[in-house]
Amino acid sequence: MRILPQCPGDHPGMTTRRRTAASCISGCLAAALAAALTGCVPDSGGVPGRLERGLSSADSSAQTALLAVRQLSEGKTTPQHAHTAIDDALTKLGEQQTELASIEPRTADERRWRRSADDAISSLDPALKDARSAANGEAGIRWSQARRELRDASDTITHTKREIIAQAGEAE
């Protein structure tokens, strides 16, 4: 096996075959990231619909980060690619938080739903930051811990979304 000179993001001793495989997997990760960030979001209207779409987008960010950490822990991508995917998920989450902050609820139910959505989405922010630290090998965050935090945040978001959908359906 011939060892090639280092490229940014390469691991020491990476061969041509491994470099090609890492590039392919990184491309697949990027495609999955794009699909996850655009996601299938429902078209229901009003405050509940906007909250539902925001929660779906936030969950998409969680799934993107989970994929990146899983691929990294399996040696299928580089720390730099995982870090970039998680940073993109953080950026998307910030955009969703800004979008949800612009929602002006008119009823007590809508205010309660928005608080629930804000709380659920806020639980994802530290999980994404820990996942980014795990990807970089920083702060003593293990991949298993990052995956657990991301799954917990995703579960919270999914549960909140289901509650809002159910309650909004009953309120209409």
C-alpha positions, 0 to 999 in steps of 0.5 A: 500500500502506498501512503500519500501525502497529507491533505487537509482532513486526512488521517495519518497513513490514509491510503488512496483507497481509504481517501477515496472511500472517505470522500465518497462517504463524505459526499453521501453524508452531505447529500443526507444532510441536505435531504434531512435539512429540507425534510418533509414538512407538513403544510398545516396552517396557523400557529400550530402548523408553523410550530409543527414545521419548526419542530420538524425542522429541529428534529431534522437537525437532530437527525443530521447530527446523529448521522454525522456522529454515527458515521464518524464513530464508524470511521466512515467520515472525518472529524472535519466533515462531521463538524461541518454537518453539525455546524450546519445543523446548529445554524439551521436550528438557530434559524428555526428558533428565530422563525418561532420567535416571530410567531405571535400566538393569539390564544392561551393554547397557542401561547402554551404550544409555543412555550412547549415548542421553544422548550423542546427546541432549546433542548437540542442546542446543547446536544448539538454543541456536545455533538460538535465537541465529540466530533472534534474530540474536545471537552471529554464528550464521548460519541455515545454521550453525544448520540444519547443527548441527540436522541433524547432531544429528538424524542422531546421534540417528537413528543412535543410535536405530537402533543401540539398536533393532537391538541390543535386538532381537538381545539379546532 
